[in-house]
């Protein structure tokens, strides 16, 4: 059975975080055989060209709902959500698909809509719990993300801290 994040939609920041993980440790690719997202998450205004170039072969674009549906589904969302996050939210709700995001406001909106949501830290945590990664592997991955200033969880980033972490 595939883990929940294999069917999830990924926001821009999560795509960037996975890219950073894969640069540091290409063997992690087995946990992310493909990633789904919406076109705006790969837009040049949101994602650097080098990251988009590396991740596009791994990413599957999901059809977005019609504009009228996006407007209806996003009515009442917090003004702080970007247009890209609004499109991702509407697509997730329309398709009833979970989301991987680091954005707390988006995560809370998805929870209200009864859509499963998590972040990369939760994926790493589940990989350790399922014994696909060791706690030492977890510490190495989190340390590498920390050196790149990718705040997956607040510092210090270690398995000892991650095992009690929840999102959002």
N, CA and C atoms as an extended XYZ file, in Angstrom:
504
Properties=species:S:1:pos:R:3:atomname:S:1:resname:S:1:resid:I:1 pbc="F F F"
N         0.843       -1.186        0.000 N   UNK     1
C         0.000        0.000        0.000 CA  UNK     1
C         0.892        1.255        0.000 C   UNK     1
N         0.549        2.197       -0.841 N   UNK     2
C         1.324        3.434       -0.937 CA  UNK     2
C         1.054        4.351        0.244 C   UNK     2
N         2.083        5.019        0.726 N   UNK     3
C         1.862        5.992        1.793 CA  UNK     3
C         1.050        7.191        1.283 C   UNK     3
N         0.445        7.922        2.207 N   UNK     4
C        -0.453        9.022        1.849 CA  UNK     4
C         0.212       10.062        0.961 C   UNK     4
N         1.520       10.302        1.143 N   UNK     5
C         2.160       11.376        0.392 CA  UNK     5
C         2.383       11.025       -1.073 C   UNK     5
N         2.208        9.767       -1.453 N   UNK     6
C         2.322        9.402       -2.870 CA  UNK     6
C         1.123        9.899       -3.666 C   UNK     6
N        -0.016       10.109       -3.004 N   UNK     7
C        -1.221       10.616       -3.660 CA  UNK     7
C        -1.422       12.108       -3.406 C   UNK     7
N        -0.535       12.712       -2.641 N   UNK     8
C        -0.714       14.101       -2.223 CA  UNK     8
C        -0.298       15.089       -3.306 C   UNK     8
N        -0.830       16.288       -3.179 N   UNK     9
C        -0.369       17.422       -3.969 CA  UNK     9
C         0.709       18.129       -3.156 C   UNK     9
N         1.772       18.549       -3.808 N   UNK    10
C         2.893       19.219       -3.145 CA  UNK    10
C         2.869       20.705       -3.471 C   UNK    10
N         3.070       21.530       -2.452 N   UNK    11
C         3.206       22.964       -2.710 CA  UNK    11
C         4.646       23.259       -3.135 C   UNK    11
N         4.882       24.493       -3.531 N   UNK    12
C         6.199       24.890       -4.029 CA  UNK    12
C         7.300       24.639       -3.008 C   UNK    12
N         7.068       25.061       -1.759 N   UNK    13
C         8.109       24.896       -0.727 CA  UNK    13
C         8.437       23.431       -0.482 C   UNK    13
N         7.442       22.574       -0.542 N   UNK    14
C         7.691       21.143       -0.340 CA  UNK    14
C         8.475       20.549       -1.502 C   UNK    14
N         8.192       21.014       -2.702 N   UNK    15
C         8.966       20.563       -3.866 CA  UNK    15
C        10.419       20.990       -3.705 C   UNK    15
N        10.638       22.217       -3.252 N   UNK    16
C        11.997       22.717       -3.023 CA  UNK    16
C        12.697       21.888       -1.944 C   UNK    16
N        11.981       21.576       -0.866 N   UNK    17
C        12.573       20.798        0.223 CA  UNK    17
C        12.952       19.397       -0.245 C   UNK    17
N        12.066       18.740       -0.987 N   UNK    18
C        12.387       17.407       -1.509 CA  UNK    18
C        13.570       17.492       -2.467 C   UNK    18
N        13.610       18.517       -3.295 N   UNK    19
C        14.756       18.703       -4.189 CA  UNK    19
C        16.050       18.786       -3.388 C   UNK    19
N        16.054       19.548       -2.318 N   UNK    20
C        17.251       19.680       -1.483 CA  UNK    20
C        17.636       18.341       -0.868 C   UNK    20
N        16.642       17.578       -0.430 N   UNK    21
C        16.933       16.264        0.142 CA  UNK    21
C        17.561       15.344       -0.900 C   UNK    21
N        17.021       15.384       -2.116 N   UNK    22
C        17.530       14.513       -3.175 CA  UNK    22
C        18.924       14.924       -3.634 C   UNK    22
N        19.229       16.211       -3.576 N   UNK    23
C        20.585       16.651       -3.900 CA  UNK    23
C        21.580       16.107       -2.882 C   UNK    23
N        21.192       16.119       -1.608 N   UNK    24
C        22.067       15.625       -0.547 CA  UNK    24
C        22.158       14.111       -0.524 C   UNK    24
N        21.058       13.442       -0.851 N   UNK    25
C        21.017       11.985       -0.779 CA  UNK    25
C        20.073       11.441       -1.855 C   UNK    25
N        20.582       11.177       -3.052 N   UNK    26
C        19.739       10.687       -4.137 CA  UNK    26
C        19.010        9.373       -3.826 C   UNK    26
N        19.483        8.598       -2.850 N   UNK    27
C        18.798        7.341       -2.523 CA  UNK    27
C        17.412        7.590       -1.929 C   UNK    27
N        17.150        8.815       -1.478 N   UNK    28
C        15.830        9.136       -0.933 CA  UNK    28
C        14.756        9.184       -2.020 C   UNK    28
N        15.170        9.174       -3.274 N   UNK    29
C        14.221        9.231       -4.393 CA  UNK    29
C        13.215        8.088       -4.333 C   UNK    29
N        13.605        6.971       -3.753 N   UNK    30
C        12.679        5.824       -3.683 CA  UNK    30
C        11.439        6.133       -2.859 C   UNK    30
N        11.516        7.128       -1.981 N   UNK    31
C        10.363        7.509       -1.166 CA  UNK    31
C         9.483        8.540       -1.864 C   UNK    31
N         9.980        9.086       -2.967 N   UNK    32
C         9.252       10.095       -3.731 CA  UNK    32
C         9.285        9.730       -5.215 C   UNK    32
N         8.671        8.579       -5.571 N   UNK    33
C         8.754        8.135       -6.966 CA  UNK    33
C         8.116        9.122       -7.939 C   UNK    33
N         7.088        9.791       -7.494 N   UNK    34
C         6.503       10.883       -8.274 CA  UNK    34
C         5.801       11.803       -7.290 C   UNK    34
N         5.655       13.027       -7.706 N   UNK    35
C         5.014       14.030       -6.870 CA  UNK    35
C         4.007       14.763       -7.740 C   UNK    35
N         2.833       14.998       -7.189 N   UNK    36
C         1.794       15.704       -7.936 CA  UNK    36
C         1.722       17.155       -7.467 C   UNK    36
N         1.429       18.023       -8.409 N   UNK    37
C         1.252       19.430       -8.077 CA  UNK    37
C         0.403       20.086       -9.154 C   UNK    37
N         0.174       21.372       -8.982 N   UNK    38
C        -0.517       22.166       -9.992 CA  UNK    38
C         0.514       23.063      -10.671 C   UNK    38
N         0.241       23.429      -11.895 N   UNK    39
C         1.196       24.213      -12.701 CA  UNK    39
C         1.720       25.465      -11.994 C   UNK    39
N         0.881       26.238      -11.290 N   UNK    40
C         1.423       27.451      -10.652 CA  UNK    40
C         2.557       27.170       -9.654 C   UNK    40
N         2.595       25.993       -9.072 N   UNK    41
C         3.677       25.669       -8.127 CA  UNK    41
C         5.024       25.544       -8.831 C   UNK    41
N         5.014       25.295      -10.134 N   UNK    42
C         6.247       25.171      -10.905 CA  UNK    42
C         6.561       26.434      -11.699 C   UNK    42
N         5.728       27.439      -11.546 N   UNK    43
C         5.891       28.685      -12.276 CA  UNK    43
C         7.218       29.346      -11.933 C   UNK    43
N         7.815       30.013      -12.889 N   UNK    44
C         9.125       30.654      -12.694 CA  UNK    44
C         9.102       31.718      -11.609 C   UNK    44
N         7.937       32.247      -11.282 N   UNK    45
C         7.845       33.212      -10.187 CA  UNK    45
C         7.901       32.529       -8.823 C   UNK    45
N         7.665       31.232       -8.797 N   UNK    46
C         7.646       30.485       -7.542 CA  UNK    46
C         8.823       29.544       -7.369 C   UNK    46
N         9.399       29.085       -8.467 N   UNK    47
C        10.427       28.048       -8.412 CA  UNK    47
C        11.581       28.419       -9.334 C   UNK    47
N        12.791       28.395       -8.797 N   UNK    48
C        13.961       28.704       -9.619 CA  UNK    48
C        14.074       27.705      -10.774 C   UNK    48
N        14.638       28.150      -11.861 N   UNK    49
C        14.745       27.321      -13.072 CA  UNK    49
C        15.519       26.036      -12.822 C   UNK    49
N        16.602       26.088      -12.017 N   UNK    50
C        17.397       24.870      -11.789 CA  UNK    50
C        16.598       23.839      -10.992 C   UNK    50
N        15.819       24.304      -10.018 N   UNK    51
C        14.994       23.380       -9.231 CA  UNK    51
C        13.892       22.803      -10.119 C   UNK    51
N        13.237       23.660      -10.872 N   UNK    52
C        12.183       23.190      -11.777 CA  UNK    52
C        12.737       22.176      -12.773 C   UNK    52
N        13.921       22.428      -13.289 N   UNK    53
C        14.539       21.502      -14.238 CA  UNK    53
C        14.794       20.130      -13.638 C   UNK    53
N        15.250       20.107      -12.374 N   UNK    54
C        15.505       18.819      -11.718 CA  UNK    54
C        14.205       18.114      -11.335 C   UNK    54
N        13.200       18.881      -10.927 N   UNK    55
C        11.993       18.269      -10.369 CA  UNK    55
C        10.918       17.969      -11.412 C   UNK    55
N        10.898       18.680      -12.528 N   UNK    56
C         9.840       18.444      -13.534 CA  UNK    56
C         9.713       16.976      -13.946 C   UNK    56
N        10.817       16.246      -14.156 N   UNK    57
C        10.655       14.836      -14.530 CA  UNK    57
C        10.001       13.990      -13.427 C   UNK    57
N        10.080       14.428      -12.201 N   UNK    58
C         9.535       13.705      -11.069 CA  UNK    58
C         8.096       14.125      -10.763 C   UNK    58
N         7.677       15.259      -11.331 N   UNK    59
C         6.380       15.854      -10.987 CA  UNK    59
C         5.327       15.526      -12.034 C   UNK    59
N         4.145       15.200      -11.545 N   UNK    60
C         2.975       15.007      -12.384 CA  UNK    60
C         2.040       16.180      -12.146 C   UNK    60
N         1.648       16.840      -13.230 N   UNK    61
C         0.721       17.960      -13.090 CA  UNK    61
C        -0.708       17.434      -13.004 C   UNK    61
N        -1.441       17.988      -12.055 N   UNK    62
C        -2.833       17.608      -11.835 CA  UNK    62
C        -3.718       18.682      -12.461 C   UNK    62
N        -4.759       18.254      -13.129 N   UNK    63
C        -5.678       19.197      -13.744 CA  UNK    63
C        -6.378       20.020      -12.663 C   UNK    63
N        -6.381       21.311      -12.869 N   UNK    64
C        -7.021       22.215      -11.918 CA  UNK    64
C        -8.512       22.316      -12.236 C   UNK    64
N        -9.316       22.623      -11.232 N   UNK    65
C       -10.741       22.822      -11.504 CA  UNK    65
C       -10.960       24.067      -12.371 C   UNK    65
N       -12.154       24.210      -12.887 N   UNK    66
C       -12.519       25.397      -13.663 CA  UNK    66
C       -12.405       26.633      -12.772 C   UNK    66
N       -12.172       27.774      -13.394 N   UNK    67
C       -12.015       29.034      -12.650 CA  UNK    67
C       -13.210       29.280      -11.729 C   UNK    67
N       -14.405       29.036      -12.215 N   UNK    68
C       -15.599       29.256      -11.383 CA  UNK    68
C       -15.547       28.373      -10.129 C   UNK    68
N       -15.080       27.149      -10.271 N   UNK    69
C       -14.961       26.255       -9.116 CA  UNK    69
C       -13.861       26.727       -8.166 C   UNK    69
N       -12.751       27.205       -8.727 N   UNK    70
C       -11.672       27.724       -7.877 CA  UNK    70
C       -12.181       28.904       -7.058 C   UNK    70
N       -12.887       29.813       -7.695 N   UNK    71
C       -13.426       30.984       -6.983 CA  UNK    71
C       -14.422       30.569       -5.902 C   UNK    71
N       -15.279       29.618       -6.220 N   UNK    72
C       -16.271       29.144       -5.238 CA  UNK    72
C       -15.585       28.449       -4.069 C   UNK    72
N       -14.634       27.585       -4.362 N   UNK    73
C       -13.972       26.809       -3.313 CA  UNK    73
C       -13.062       27.652       -2.427 C   UNK    73
N       -12.537       28.740       -2.961 N   UNK    74
C       -11.599       29.552       -2.182 CA  UNK    74
C       -12.251       30.758       -1.515 C   UNK    74
N       -13.530       30.941       -1.732 N   UNK    75
C       -14.228       32.053       -1.070 CA  UNK    75
C       -14.118       31.864        0.442 C   UNK    75
N       -13.731       32.896        1.129 N   UNK    76
C       -13.629       32.839        2.584 CA  UNK    76
C       -12.294       32.371        3.119 C   UNK    76
N       -11.352       32.018        2.244 N   UNK    77
C       -10.020       31.629        2.727 CA  UNK    77
C        -9.291       32.866        3.247 C   UNK    77
N        -8.322       32.664        4.128 N   UNK    78
C        -7.561       33.814        4.638 CA  UNK    78
C        -6.904       34.596        3.501 C   UNK    78
N        -6.893       35.901        3.624 N   UNK    79
C        -6.269       36.765        2.618 CA  UNK    79
C        -4.769       36.528        2.524 C   UNK    79
N        -4.175       35.976        3.576 N   UNK    80
C        -2.726       35.746        3.595 CA  UNK    80
C        -2.286       34.634        2.645 C   UNK    80
N        -3.205       33.812        2.179 N   UNK    81
C        -2.826       32.737        1.261 CA  UNK    81
C        -2.517       33.301       -0.117 C   UNK    81
N        -1.427       32.846       -0.686 N   UNK    82
C        -1.044       33.287       -2.029 CA  UNK    82
C        -2.033       32.732       -3.052 C   UNK    82
N        -1.998       33.301       -4.241 N   UNK    83
C        -2.851       32.793       -5.326 CA  UNK    83
C        -2.500       31.339       -5.643 C   UNK    83
N        -1.224       31.018       -5.612 N   UNK    84
C        -0.793       29.647       -5.872 CA  UNK    84
C        -1.375       28.700       -4.827 C   UNK    84
N        -1.318       29.088       -3.551 N   UNK    85
C        -1.886       28.251       -2.491 CA  UNK    85
C        -3.396       28.116       -2.637 C   UNK    85
N        -4.059       29.147       -3.107 N   UNK    86
C        -5.503       29.081       -3.329 CA  UNK    86
C        -5.835       28.062       -4.421 C   UNK    86
N        -5.047       28.070       -5.488 N   UNK    87
C        -5.262       27.103       -6.572 CA  UNK    87
C        -4.985       25.687       -6.068 C   UNK    87
N        -3.914       25.522       -5.305 N   UNK    88
C        -3.587       24.212       -4.745 CA  UNK    88
C        -4.706       23.744       -3.815 C   UNK    88
N        -5.201       24.643       -2.964 N   UNK    89
C        -6.303       24.327       -2.050 CA  UNK    89
C        -7.534       23.874       -2.847 C   UNK    89
N        -7.926       24.667       -3.834 N   UNK    90
C        -9.127       24.343       -4.612 CA  UNK    90
C        -8.975       23.009       -5.330 C   UNK    90
N        -7.802       22.761       -5.885 N   UNK    91
C        -7.565       21.493       -6.581 CA  UNK    91
C        -7.629       20.330       -5.612 C   UNK    91
N        -7.062       20.498       -4.430 N   UNK    92
C        -7.085       19.449       -3.415 CA  UNK    92
C        -8.508       19.137       -2.972 C   UNK    92
N        -9.266       20.162       -2.682 N   UNK    93
C       -10.653       19.964       -2.237 CA  UNK    93
C       -11.478       19.350       -3.363 C   UNK    93
N       -11.302       19.872       -4.574 N   UNK    94
C       -12.059       19.371       -5.725 CA  UNK    94
C       -11.766       17.892       -5.987 C   UNK    94
N       -10.503       17.497       -5.856 N   UNK    95
C       -10.087       16.117       -6.138 CA  UNK    95
C       -10.026       15.254       -4.877 C   UNK    95
N       -10.271       15.862       -3.716 N   UNK    96
C       -10.186       15.165       -2.423 CA  UNK    96
C        -8.831       14.469       -2.270 C   UNK    96
N        -7.767       15.259       -2.455 N   UNK    97
C        -6.399       14.733       -2.359 CA  UNK    97
C        -5.671       15.404       -1.205 C   UNK    97
N        -4.858       14.644       -0.475 N   UNK    98
C        -4.070       15.251        0.606 CA  UNK    98
C        -3.038       16.228        0.041 C   UNK    98
N        -2.462       17.026        0.941 N   UNK    99
C        -1.487       18.045        0.539 CA  UNK    99
C        -0.267       17.975        1.435 C   UNK    99
N         0.904       18.154        0.824 N   UNK   100
C         2.166       18.312        1.551 CA  UNK   100
C         2.527       19.786        1.430 C   UNK   100
N         2.549       20.470        2.562 N   UNK   101
C         2.827       21.905        2.574 CA  UNK   101
C         3.563       22.282        3.849 C   UNK   101
N         4.315       23.349        3.781 N   UNK   102
C         4.935       23.902        4.980 CA  UNK   102
C         4.183       25.113        5.475 C   UNK   102
N         3.147       25.514        4.754 N   UNK   103
C         2.383       26.716        5.068 CA  UNK   103
C         1.293       26.387        6.091 C   UNK   103
N         1.436       26.928        7.293 N   UNK   104
C         0.496       26.630        8.379 CA  UNK   104
C        -0.910       27.130        8.053 C   UNK   104
N        -1.027       28.311        7.448 N   UNK   105
C        -2.350       28.846        7.118 CA  UNK   105
C        -3.059       27.943        6.105 C   UNK   105
N        -2.333       27.482        5.100 N   UNK   106
C        -2.917       26.562        4.120 CA  UNK   106
C        -3.289       25.251        4.794 C   UNK   106
N        -2.423       24.742        5.640 N   UNK   107
C        -2.695       23.480        6.338 CA  UNK   107
C        -3.961       23.582        7.187 C   UNK   107
N        -4.116       24.671        7.900 N   UNK   108
C        -5.309       24.844        8.745 CA  UNK   108
C        -6.578       24.951        7.903 C   UNK   108
N        -6.493       25.650        6.769 N   UNK   109
C        -7.652       25.745        5.882 CA  UNK   109
C        -8.028       24.370        5.338 C   UNK   109
N        -7.027       23.570        4.989 N   UNK   110
C        -7.287       22.221        4.489 CA  UNK   110
C        -7.907       21.338        5.567 C   UNK   110
N        -7.449       21.484        6.794 N   UNK   111
C        -8.031       20.703        7.893 CA  UNK   111
C        -9.507       21.044        8.080 C   UNK   111
N        -9.848       22.315        7.992 N   UNK   112
C       -11.252       22.731        8.102 CA  UNK   112
C       -12.075       22.080        6.997 C   UNK   112
N       -11.486       21.948        5.816 N   UNK   113
C       -12.163       21.316        4.681 CA  UNK   113
C       -12.106       19.789        4.742 C   UNK   113
N       -11.538       19.253        5.833 N   UNK   114
C       -11.442       17.796        6.036 CA  UNK   114
C       -10.535       17.106        5.008 C   UNK   114
N        -9.480       17.822        4.592 N   UNK   115
C        -8.481       17.272        3.669 CA  UNK   115
C        -7.239       16.935        4.488 C   UNK   115
N        -6.704       15.745        4.289 N   UNK   116
C        -5.487       15.337        4.991 CA  UNK   116
C        -4.340       16.236        4.568 C   UNK   116
N        -3.527       16.605        5.535 N   UNK   117
C        -2.419       17.512        5.260 CA  UNK   117
C        -1.230       17.139        6.139 C   UNK   117
N        -0.043       17.317        5.589 N   UNK   118
C         1.182       17.081        6.339 CA  UNK   118
C         2.288       17.896        5.705 C   UNK   118
N         3.479       17.731        6.222 N   UNK   119
C         4.630       18.423        5.642 CA  UNK   119
C         5.772       17.428        5.489 C   UNK   119
N         6.894       17.886        4.987 N   UNK   120
C         8.025       16.990        4.748 CA  UNK   120
C         8.515       16.398        6.071 C   UNK   120
N         8.476       17.177        7.143 N   UNK   121
C         8.894       16.653        8.444 CA  UNK   121
C         8.030       15.458        8.851 C   UNK   121
N         6.742       15.531        8.596 N   UNK   122
C         5.847       14.413        8.939 CA  UNK   122
C         6.159       13.181        8.091 C   UNK   122
N         6.552       13.399        6.835 N   UNK   123
C         6.943       12.278        5.974 CA  UNK   123
C         8.195       11.615        6.537 C   UNK   123
N         9.193       12.418        6.892 N   UNK   124
C        10.425       11.872        7.460 CA  UNK   124
C        10.109       11.104        8.744 C   UNK   124
N         9.256       11.665        9.569 N   UNK   125
C         8.852       11.016       10.822 CA  UNK   125
C         8.206        9.655       10.532 C   UNK   125
N         7.305        9.612        9.556 N   UNK   126
C         6.656        8.344        9.208 CA  UNK   126
C         7.654        7.329        8.650 C   UNK   126
N         8.642        7.803        7.914 N   UNK   127
C         9.660        6.892        7.377 CA  UNK   127
C        10.489        6.267        8.500 C   UNK   127
N        10.746        7.016        9.554 N   UNK   128
C        11.468        6.452       10.703 CA  UNK   128
C        10.562        5.475       11.446 C   UNK   128
N         9.313        5.866       11.678 N   UNK   129
C         8.380        4.970       12.381 CA  UNK   129
C         8.177        3.650       11.639 C   UNK   129
N         8.177        3.713       10.310 N   UNK   130
C         7.985        2.489        9.514 CA  UNK   130
C         9.300        1.748        9.270 C   UNK   130
N        10.384        2.237        9.867 N   UNK   131
C        11.716        1.641        9.792 CA  UNK   131
C        12.326        1.654        8.386 C   UNK   131
N        11.847        2.586        7.560 N   UNK   132
C        12.475        2.783        6.258 CA  UNK   132
C        13.710        3.671        6.382 C   UNK   132
N        13.749        4.464        7.447 N   UNK   133
C        14.910        5.278        7.788 CA  UNK   133
C        15.253        5.034        9.249 C   UNK   133
N        16.516        5.080        9.574 N   UNK   134
C        16.933        4.972       10.974 CA  UNK   134
C        16.900        6.366       11.608 C   UNK   134
N        16.870        6.431       12.937 N   UNK   135
C        16.982        7.737       13.586 CA  UNK   135
C        18.260        8.478       13.168 C   UNK   135
N        19.355        7.749       12.954 N   UNK   136
C        20.595        8.389       12.510 CA  UNK   136
C        20.427        8.979       11.108 C   UNK   136
N        19.749        8.237       10.210 N   UNK   137
C        19.461        8.775        8.872 CA  UNK   137
C        18.618       10.041        8.985 C   UNK   137
N        17.638       10.001        9.856 N   UNK   138
C        16.767       11.152       10.088 CA  UNK   138
C        17.588       12.359       10.528 C   UNK   138
N        18.462       12.157       11.501 N   UNK   139
C        19.301       13.260       11.990 CA  UNK   139
C        20.170       13.829       10.863 C   UNK   139
N        20.718       12.950       10.021 N   UNK   140
C        21.556       13.383        8.907 CA  UNK   140
C        20.749       14.216        7.909 C   UNK   140
N        19.540       13.765        7.578 N   UNK   141
C        18.682       14.486        6.630 CA  UNK   141
C        18.296       15.847        7.202 C   UNK   141
N        17.880       15.866        8.460 N   UNK   142
C        17.470       17.126        9.086 CA  UNK   142
C        18.642       18.100        9.206 C   UNK   142
N        19.821       17.584        9.523 N   UNK   143
C        21.007       18.449        9.623 CA  UNK   143
C        21.343       19.051        8.257 C   UNK   143
N        21.234       18.254        7.202 N   UNK   144
C        21.514       18.759        5.863 CA  UNK   144
C        20.506       19.834        5.470 C   UNK   144
N        19.225       19.624        5.792 N   UNK   145
C        18.224       20.642        5.502 CA  UNK   145
C        18.482       21.899        6.316 C   UNK   145
N        18.950       21.718        7.548 N   UNK   146
C        19.237       22.856        8.417 CA  UNK   146
C        20.388       23.692        7.864 C   UNK   146
N        21.415       23.038        7.322 N   UNK   147
C        22.547       23.796        6.780 CA  UNK   147
C        22.128       24.590        5.547 C   UNK   147
N        21.093       24.119        4.878 N   UNK   148
C        20.583       24.845        3.714 CA  UNK   148
C        19.528       25.868        4.131 C   UNK   148
N        19.294       25.998        5.418 N   UNK   149
C        18.321       26.957        5.974 CA  UNK   149
C        16.897       26.637        5.540 C   UNK   149
N        16.592       25.345        5.383 N   UNK   150
C        15.247       24.919        5.034 CA  UNK   150
C        14.573       24.468        6.322 C   UNK   150
N        13.823       25.341        6.923 N   UNK   151
C        13.240       25.087        8.240 CA  UNK   151
C        12.067       24.114        8.139 C   UNK   151
N        12.370       22.833        8.199 N   UNK   152
C        11.324       21.815        8.164 CA  UNK   152
C        10.593       21.799        9.501 C   UNK   152
N        11.332       21.857       10.572 N   UNK   153
C        10.777       22.043       11.913 CA  UNK   153
C        11.661       23.068       12.602 C   UNK   153
N        11.178       23.632       13.709 N   UNK   154
C        12.027       24.606       14.395 CA  UNK   154
C        13.245       23.916       14.971 C   UNK   154
N        14.291       24.659       15.109 N   UNK   155
C        15.578       24.121       15.537 CA  UNK   155
C        15.581       23.757       17.003 C   UNK   155
N        16.416       22.850       17.479 N   UNK   156
C        17.314       22.026       16.670 CA  UNK   156
C        16.541       20.903       15.973 C   UNK   156
N        16.989       20.572       14.793 N   UNK   157
C        16.314       19.551       14.002 CA  UNK   157
C        16.991       18.209       14.225 C   UNK   157
N        16.375       17.389       15.029 N   UNK   158
C        16.890       16.057       15.328 CA  UNK   158
C        15.716       15.091       15.455 C   UNK   158
N        16.010       13.799       15.379 N   UNK   159
C        14.981       12.796       15.575 CA  UNK   159
C        14.365       12.943       16.962 C   UNK   159
N        15.174       13.244       17.974 N   UNK   160
C        14.652       13.399       19.331 CA  UNK   160
C        13.548       14.454       19.374 C   UNK   160
N        13.705       15.504       18.597 N   UNK   161
C        12.684       16.551       18.546 CA  UNK   161
C        11.550       16.174       17.584 C   UNK   161
N        11.900       15.574       16.447 N   UNK   162
C        10.905       15.245       15.437 CA  UNK   162
C         9.909       14.196       15.925 C   UNK   162
N        10.339       13.263       16.762 N   UNK   163
C         9.427       12.180       17.157 CA  UNK   163
C         8.225       12.685       17.937 C   UNK   163
N         8.290       13.879       18.511 N   UNK   164
C         7.150       14.471       19.221 CA  UNK   164
C         6.508       15.606       18.432 C   UNK   164
N         6.927       15.783       17.202 N   UNK   165
C         6.460       16.894       16.359 CA  UNK   165
C         5.113       16.566       15.733 C   UNK   165
N         4.276       17.590       15.600 N   UNK   166
C         3.002       17.468       14.912 CA  UNK   166
C         2.814       18.698       14.036 C   UNK   166
N         2.020       18.577       13.022 N   UNK   167
C         1.790       19.676       12.083 CA  UNK   167
C         0.329       19.738       11.770 C   UNK   167
N        -0.264       20.889       11.643 N   UNK   168
C         0.305       22.229       11.795 CA  UNK   168
C         0.371       22.664       13.237 C   UNK   168
